[in-house]
Amino acid sequence: MYELLTGLTQEQIEGKNVRSLVEDGIFDCILNPEIVRTKKPTTRVQRLKNGKRLVLTGLPVFDEQGELCLVITFVRDVILLAHIQEQVNAQSTLIEQMNDQLAYVARSEDAFLSPVYVSQAMADVVHELKRFAETDATVLLLGETGSGKEVFARYTHAQSSRRDKLLLKIDCGGISESLLESEFFGYVPGSFTGASTKGKAGYFEIANESTVFLDEVGELPLAMQTRLLRVLQDGEIVRVGSSNARKVNVRIIAATNRNLLESVEKGTFRRDLFYRLNVATVCIPPLRDRPEDVRPLAEYFLRIYTGKYHKKMSFMEVTLDLLTAYSWPGNVRELQNCIHSLVISRNGPLIAPHDLPGSISGKSPNDYTAVLEKDEHTLRDIVAKMERDFLLNAIGKYGSVQKVAERFGVNRSTIFRKLQMSRSKTK
């Protein structure tokens, strides 16, 4: 090993006095004479004739009488040590980044919802996102609150070349403005009161080589928009309290329910940032514009929550019809919360119309005083509403439209028609 480290051969040095080797210029310094004199460990850097540099660490060894009997010298390659130190530093940085990522994952939402749809409108959205995912372009998702922008952000990431890396979601409207800069870009030790003595990596460093999802990007204050623009333009961040730029390689997916162009005209959103984000833009249609997706979404959420709570439940057909007919102002999130509530609050195997909230089923108390006081209701409207309430209660009692039809001697189609007609007249 000594031959490998130094380039010297055994024949060149064995049996020779180390002082003679110094005089011959084989190397420039030795430890033995100094350790014999001081009887203390010593470390020096030794330069060889061939230009190599070694780290020498000499240790004295004493006999039983306390007299120095020999010196042991450990020889290490300076370049190899430096290389090992670089590896250790790189591993420490990687471990720090992984710890940050694990901490983020631990506190992030654990549910990943795949896109569920049958409508052509959503098929077009998915097709477009799949094309964009194959590039590294910034993607901007536009849509109403609850329309599923996060689901499609995760879908885009899952279809990209970074699919095996972290998708880090940042709620731009949910972080205190005083903490935004340090959370986004991190800080160096001692940069402000209460700062960690070790410093802290920001979101963009944690997600280096990965994807950052900026949810509700329209909520960012102007100062942070300027800092974000630097990330998009130069791929650089500067920690709070530092003047050194750090390179980051992140793919940006942004989402908002705001009209960013209007925000630009009002001066609340930077025009140059808008153009940077508006590269690959996709609009998520609201649920009311794609009612055919309500049924598969409702059944999907039912499978999720019945599995979570170990229940066996299913929808009656008429219940699904009522869910489809509702306008869902809160979009997919409202539907999801509705199904979640039904699963945890109902025990029966069938979810009947009377189990639904009144705003969805159209069912109201049997007191029609308020109806009578409204001039716009005709007798036909009132009768239709009474029929609807009666049929809904009957379906809840007998468990199916078919049994209600048999009990009262009418066709199933008649029941469906009366439910639909009365609903349309009471809207």
C-alpha positions as CSV (number, residue, x, y, z in Angstrom):
1,M,0.0,0.0,0.0
2,Y,2.9,2.4,0.8
3,E,4.2,1.7,-2.7
4,L,0.8,2.5,-4.2
5,L,0.6,5.7,-2.2
6,T,4.1,7.1,-2.9
7,G,5.2,5.6,-6.2
8,L,8.4,4.4,-4.4
9,T,9.5,0.8,-4.4
10,Q,10.5,-1.3,-1.4
11,E,14.1,-1.5,-2.7
12,Q,14.4,2.3,-2.8
13,I,13.7,2.8,0.9
14,E,14.1,-0.4,2.9
15,G,17.1,-0.4,5.3
16,K,17.9,3.3,4.6
17,N,18.1,6.1,7.1
18,V,15.2,8.5,6.7
19,R,17.6,11.4,7.0
20,S,19.5,10.1,4.0
21,L,16.2,9.9,2.0
22,V,15.6,13.6,2.8
23,E,19.1,14.5,1.7
24,D,18.6,12.6,-1.5
25,G,15.4,14.6,-2.2
26,I,13.1,11.6,-2.0
27,F,10.8,13.6,0.3
28,D,11.1,16.9,2.1
29,C,10.3,16.1,5.8
30,I,10.3,13.3,8.3
31,L,8.7,12.8,11.7
32,N,10.8,10.2,13.6
33,P,13.6,12.6,14.9
34,E,11.0,15.1,16.1
35,I,8.9,12.4,17.9
36,V,12.1,10.9,19.5
37,R,13.0,14.3,20.8
38,T,9.5,15.5,22.0
39,K,8.0,12.0,22.7
40,K,4.7,13.5,21.4
41,P,2.4,12.6,18.4
42,T,3.0,14.8,15.4
43,T,1.3,15.3,12.0
44,R,2.9,16.9,8.9
45,V,2.3,17.1,5.2
46,Q,5.1,15.5,3.3
47,R,5.9,16.3,-0.4
48,L,7.6,13.7,-2.5
49,K,10.1,14.1,-5.3
50,N,7.4,13.0,-7.8
51,G,5.1,15.8,-6.7
52,K,2.7,13.7,-4.6
53,R,1.7,15.0,-1.1
54,L,1.0,12.7,1.9
55,V,-0.3,13.3,5.4
56,L,2.1,11.7,8.0
57,T,0.8,11.1,11.5
58,G,3.6,9.7,13.8
59,L,2.8,8.1,17.2
60,P,5.4,7.3,19.9
61,V,5.3,3.8,21.5
62,F,6.7,3.3,25.0
63,D,8.0,0.2,26.7
64,E,7.1,-1.0,30.3
65,Q,9.7,1.3,31.8
66,G,8.2,4.3,30.0
67,E,11.0,4.7,27.5
68,L,10.3,5.3,23.8
69,C,11.0,2.2,21.9
70,L,9.7,2.9,18.4
71,V,7.6,5.3,16.3
72,I,4.7,4.2,14.1
73,T,3.9,6.5,11.2
74,F,0.5,6.4,9.4
75,V,0.6,7.6,5.8
76,R,-2.4,9.0,3.9
77,D,-2.8,10.5,0.5
78,V,-3.9,14.2,0.7
79,I,-5.8,14.0,-2.6
80,L,-7.6,10.8,-1.5
81,L,-8.5,12.4,1.8
82,A,-9.8,15.5,0.1
83,H,-11.8,13.3,-2.3
84,I,-13.3,11.4,0.7
85,Q,-14.1,14.7,2.4
86,E,-15.9,15.9,-0.7
87,Q,-17.9,12.6,-0.7
88,V,-18.7,13.0,2.9
89,N,-19.9,16.6,2.4
90,A,-21.9,15.5,-0.7
91,Q,-23.5,12.7,1.3
92,S,-24.3,15.1,4.2
93,T,-26.0,17.5,1.8
94,L,-27.9,14.6,0.3
95,I,-29.0,13.3,3.7
96,E,-30.0,16.8,4.7
97,Q,-32.1,17.2,1.6
98,M,-33.7,13.7,2.0
99,N,-34.5,14.5,5.7
100,D,-36.2,17.7,4.5
101,Q,-38.1,15.8,1.9
102,L,-39.2,13.1,4.4
103,A,-40.3,15.8,6.8
104,Y,-42.3,17.4,4.1
105,V,-43.8,14.1,3.0
106,A,-44.7,13.3,6.6
107,R,-46.8,16.4,7.0
108,S,-48.3,16.5,3.5
109,E,-51.6,15.0,2.4
110,D,-51.4,11.3,2.2
111,A,-54.3,10.9,-0.3
112,F,-53.5,10.8,-4.0
113,L,-56.5,11.0,-6.2
114,S,-56.2,9.9,-9.8
115,P,-58.2,11.7,-12.4
116,V,-61.6,10.1,-12.7
117,Y,-63.8,11.1,-15.6
118,V,-65.9,9.9,-18.6
119,S,-66.6,13.3,-20.2
120,Q,-64.9,14.3,-23.4
121,A,-64.0,17.7,-21.9
122,M,-61.8,16.0,-19.2
123,A,-60.4,13.6,-21.8
124,D,-59.2,16.6,-23.7
125,V,-57.6,18.1,-20.5
126,V,-55.8,14.8,-19.7
127,H,-54.5,14.5,-23.3
128,E,-53.2,18.0,-23.2
129,L,-51.5,17.6,-19.8
130,K,-49.9,14.4,-21.0
131,R,-48.3,16.2,-23.9
132,F,-47.0,19.0,-21.6
133,A,-45.7,16.5,-19.0
134,E,-43.2,15.1,-21.6
135,T,-41.5,18.5,-21.6
136,D,-40.0,20.5,-18.8
137,A,-42.2,23.5,-19.5
138,T,-43.9,25.4,-16.7
139,V,-47.6,24.3,-16.5
140,L,-50.4,26.7,-15.4
141,L,-53.7,25.2,-14.3
142,L,-56.7,27.4,-14.2
143,G,-60.0,26.5,-12.6
144,E,-62.5,27.2,-9.9
145,T,-61.9,26.3,-6.3
146,G,-62.4,22.6,-5.7
147,S,-62.3,21.7,-9.4
148,G,-59.3,19.3,-9.0
149,K,-56.3,21.3,-9.9
150,E,-54.1,19.5,-7.4
151,V,-55.1,16.1,-8.8
152,F,-54.1,17.2,-12.3
153,A,-50.9,18.7,-11.1
154,R,-50.0,15.3,-9.5
155,Y,-51.0,13.6,-12.8
156,T,-48.7,15.9,-14.8
157,H,-45.8,15.1,-12.4
158,A,-46.5,11.4,-12.6
159,Q,-46.3,11.5,-16.4
160,S,-43.1,13.5,-16.5
161,S,-39.4,12.4,-16.5
162,R,-39.3,13.5,-12.8
163,R,-42.0,11.0,-11.8
164,D,-39.6,9.2,-9.4
165,K,-38.8,12.4,-7.5
166,L,-40.7,14.5,-5.0
167,L,-43.7,16.6,-5.9
168,L,-43.6,19.4,-3.3
169,K,-46.8,21.3,-2.9
170,I,-46.6,24.9,-1.7
171,D,-49.8,26.6,-0.6
172,C,-49.0,30.2,-1.6
173,G,-52.0,31.6,0.2
174,G,-51.6,29.6,3.4
175,I,-48.1,30.8,4.5
176,S,-47.7,34.0,6.6
177,E,-46.2,36.8,4.5
178,S,-43.5,37.3,7.1
179,L,-42.4,33.7,6.7
180,L,-42.8,33.4,2.9
181,E,-39.2,34.2,2.0
182,S,-37.5,31.9,4.5
183,E,-39.9,29.1,3.7
184,F,-39.4,29.4,0.0
185,F,-35.7,30.0,-0.1
186,G,-34.3,29.0,3.3
187,Y,-31.9,30.9,5.5
188,V,-28.3,30.8,6.8
189,P,-27.5,30.4,10.5
190,G,-28.2,33.5,12.6
191,S,-30.0,35.4,9.8
192,F,-32.8,36.4,12.2
193,T,-34.0,36.0,15.7
194,G,-35.2,32.5,16.3
195,A,-33.4,31.1,13.2
196,S,-31.9,27.6,13.6
197,T,-28.1,27.6,14.3
198,K,-27.7,25.1,11.4
199,G,-29.7,27.2,8.9
200,K,-32.5,25.7,6.9
201,A,-33.1,24.7,3.3
202,G,-36.1,26.3,1.5
203,Y,-38.8,24.6,-0.6
204,F,-36.9,25.0,-3.8
205,E,-33.7,23.4,-2.4
206,I,-35.7,20.6,-0.9
207,A,-37.3,20.0,-4.3
208,N,-34.1,20.3,-6.3
209,E,-34.2,18.0,-9.4
210,S,-37.9,17.5,-8.6
211,T,-41.2,19.3,-9.2
212,V,-42.7,22.2,-7.2
213,F,-46.5,22.7,-7.3
214,L,-47.4,26.4,-6.5
215,D,-51.1,26.2,-5.5
216,E,-53.0,29.5,-5.6
217,V,-50.0,31.3,-7.1
218,G,-52.1,34.4,-7.6
219,E,-52.1,34.9,-3.8
220,L,-48.3,35.7,-3.7
221,P,-47.4,39.2,-2.7
222,L,-45.4,41.3,-5.3
223,A,-42.1,41.0,-3.5
224,M,-42.2,37.2,-3.6
225,Q,-43.3,37.3,-7.2
226,T,-40.0,39.1,-8.0
227,R,-38.0,36.3,-6.2
228,L,-40.0,33.6,-7.9
229,L,-39.2,35.2,-11.3
230,R,-35.5,34.8,-10.6
231,V,-36.0,31.1,-10.0
232,L,-37.9,30.7,-13.3
233,Q,-35.4,32.9,-15.3
234,D,-32.0,31.9,-13.8
235,G,-32.7,28.7,-11.8
236,E,-31.1,30.4,-8.8
237,I,-32.2,31.0,-5.2
238,V,-30.5,33.1,-2.4
239,R,-31.0,32.1,1.2
240,V,-32.2,34.8,3.6
241,G,-29.1,36.3,5.2
242,S,-26.8,35.2,2.4
243,S,-25.5,36.9,-0.8
244,N,-24.4,33.6,-2.5
245,A,-26.7,32.3,-5.2
246,R,-27.4,28.6,-5.3
247,K,-28.4,26.8,-8.4
248,V,-31.7,24.7,-8.4
249,N,-33.3,22.6,-11.0
250,V,-37.0,22.4,-10.5
251,R,-40.0,22.0,-12.7
252,I,-42.8,24.4,-11.9
253,I,-46.5,23.6,-12.0
254,A,-48.7,26.5,-10.9
255,A,-52.4,26.7,-10.2
256,T,-54.9,29.5,-9.4
257,N,-58.6,30.2,-9.4
258,R,-57.9,33.9,-10.2
259,N,-58.0,35.6,-13.6
260,L,-54.3,36.4,-13.7
261,L,-54.6,38.7,-16.7
262,E,-57.1,40.8,-14.7
263,S,-54.7,40.8,-11.8
264,V,-51.9,42.0,-14.1
265,E,-54.1,44.9,-15.3
266,K,-54.9,45.8,-11.6
267,G,-51.2,45.8,-10.8
268,T,-51.4,43.0,-8.2
269,F,-49.5,40.4,-10.4
270,R,-46.3,41.0,-12.3
271,R,-46.7,41.0,-16.0
272,D,-43.3,39.3,-16.7
273,L,-44.1,36.6,-14.2
274,F,-47.5,36.0,-15.8
275,Y,-45.8,35.5,-19.2
276,R,-43.3,33.1,-17.6
277,L,-46.1,31.0,-16.1
278,N,-48.4,31.2,-19.1
279,V,-46.4,28.7,-21.2
280,A,-48.5,25.6,-21.1
281,T,-51.9,26.7,-19.8
282,V,-54.9,24.3,-19.1
283,C,-58.4,25.2,-17.9
284,I,-60.1,22.7,-15.7
285,P,-63.9,22.8,-16.4
286,P,-66.2,23.0,-13.3
287,L,-68.2,19.9,-12.4
288,R,-71.5,21.5,-13.4
289,D,-70.2,21.7,-17.0
290,R,-69.5,18.0,-17.1
291,P,-72.4,16.3,-15.2
292,E,-71.6,12.9,-16.7
293,D,-68.5,12.8,-14.5
294,V,-70.5,13.0,-11.2
295,R,-71.5,9.3,-11.2
296,P,-68.0,7.9,-11.6
297,L,-66.6,10.4,-9.2
298,A,-69.2,9.6,-6.6
299,E,-68.7,5.9,-6.9
300,Y,-64.9,6.4,-6.8
301,F,-65.1,8.4,-3.5
302,L,-67.5,5.8,-2.1
303,R,-65.0,3.0,-2.7
304,I,-62.2,5.1,-1.1
305,Y,-64.1,5.9,2.1
306,T,-65.9,2.6,2.5
307,G,-62.5,1.0,2.3
308,K,-61.1,3.4,4.8
309,Y,-63.9,2.9,7.3
310,H,-64.4,-0.8,6.5
311,K,-68.0,-0.4,5.5
312,K,-70.1,-1.9,2.7
313,M,-72.4,0.7,1.0
314,S,-73.7,1.5,-2.4
315,F,-75.9,4.1,-4.1
316,M,-79.5,3.6,-5.2
317,E,-79.9,4.6,-8.8
318,V,-82.2,7.4,-8.0
319,T,-79.6,8.8,-5.6
320,L,-77.0,8.9,-8.3
321,D,-79.6,10.6,-10.5
322,L,-80.1,13.3,-7.9
323,L,-76.3,13.7,-7.4
324,T,-75.9,14.2,-11.2
325,A,-78.7,16.7,-11.4
326,Y,-77.2,18.9,-8.7
327,S,-75.0,21.9,-9.8
328,W,-72.1,21.4,-7.3
329,P,-71.0,25.0,-6.7
330,G,-68.1,23.6,-4.7
331,N,-67.1,21.3,-7.6
332,V,-65.3,18.0,-7.0
333,R,-64.3,18.9,-3.5
334,E,-67.9,19.4,-2.4
335,L,-68.8,16.1,-4.0
336,Q,-66.0,14.4,-2.2
337,N,-66.9,15.9,1.2
338,C,-70.5,15.0,0.6
339,I,-69.7,11.3,0.0
340,H,-67.3,11.3,3.0
341,S,-70.0,12.6,5.2
342,L,-72.5,10.0,4.0
343,V,-70.1,7.1,4.7
344,I,-69.3,8.2,8.2
345,S,-72.9,9.2,9.1
346,R,-74.9,6.3,7.5
347,N,-75.0,2.7,8.4
348,G,-77.4,1.1,5.9
349,P,-76.0,-0.7,2.8
350,L,-78.0,1.5,0.5
351,I,-77.6,5.3,0.2
352,A,-81.1,6.6,-0.5
353,P,-82.3,10.0,-1.6
354,H,-83.5,11.0,1.9
355,D,-79.9,10.4,3.1
356,L,-78.7,13.3,0.9
357,P,-78.5,16.9,2.2
358,G,-81.7,18.9,1.4
359,S,-79.8,21.2,-0.9
360,I,-79.1,18.2,-3.2
361,S,-82.2,16.1,-2.8
362,G,-84.6,19.0,-2.9
363,K,-86.4,17.6,0.2
364,S,-87.8,20.1,2.6
365,P,-89.9,19.9,5.8
366,N,-93.5,19.1,5.3
367,D,-94.5,22.6,6.4
368,Y,-95.5,24.4,3.1
369,T,-96.3,27.8,4.8
370,A,-93.3,29.4,3.2
371,V,-94.3,27.9,-0.2
372,L,-97.8,29.3,0.1
373,E,-96.4,32.8,0.8
374,K,-94.5,32.8,-2.5
375,D,-96.6,34.1,-5.3
376,E,-94.5,32.5,-8.0
377,H,-95.6,29.0,-7.0
378,T,-98.6,27.6,-8.8
379,L,-100.8,24.8,-7.5
380,R,-99.1,22.5,-10.1
381,D,-95.7,23.4,-8.6
382,I,-96.9,22.7,-5.1
383,V,-98.4,19.4,-6.0
384,A,-95.2,18.4,-7.9
385,K,-93.2,19.2,-4.8
386,M,-95.5,17.2,-2.6
387,E,-95.2,14.3,-5.0
388,R,-91.5,14.5,-5.0
389,D,-91.2,14.5,-1.2
390,F,-93.6,11.6,-1.0
391,L,-91.7,9.6,-3.6
392,L,-88.4,10.3,-2.0
393,N,-89.7,9.2,1.4
394,A,-91.2,6.1,-0.1
395,I,-87.9,5.2,-1.9
396,G,-86.1,5.6,1.4
397,K,-88.6,3.3,3.2
398,Y,-88.9,0.6,0.6
399,G,-85.3,0.7,-0.6
400,S,-85.7,0.9,-4.4
401,V,-87.7,2.6,-7.2
402,Q,-88.9,-0.8,-8.4
403,K,-90.5,-1.7,-5.0
404,V,-92.2,1.8,-4.8
405,A,-93.6,1.2,-8.3
406,E,-95.0,-2.1,-7.3
407,R,-96.4,-0.8,-4.0
408,F,-98.3,2.1,-5.6
409,G,-99.1,0.5,-9.0
410,V,-97.1,2.8,-11.2
411,N,-94.2,2.4,-13.7
412,R,-90.6,3.0,-12.7
413,S,-90.4,5.5,-15.6
414,T,-93.3,7.5,-14.1
415,I,-91.5,7.8,-10.8
416,F,-88.3,9.0,-12.5
417,R,-90.3,11.4,-14.7
418,K,-92.1,12.9,-11.6
419,L,-88.8,13.3,-9.8
420,Q,-87.2,15.0,-12.7
421,M,-90.2,17.2,-13.5
422,S,-90.7,18.4,-10.0
423,R,-87.1,19.2,-9.6
424,S,-86.9,21.3,-12.7
425,K,-90.0,23.2,-11.6
426,T,-88.7,23.9,-8.1
427,K,-85.3,25.2,-9.2
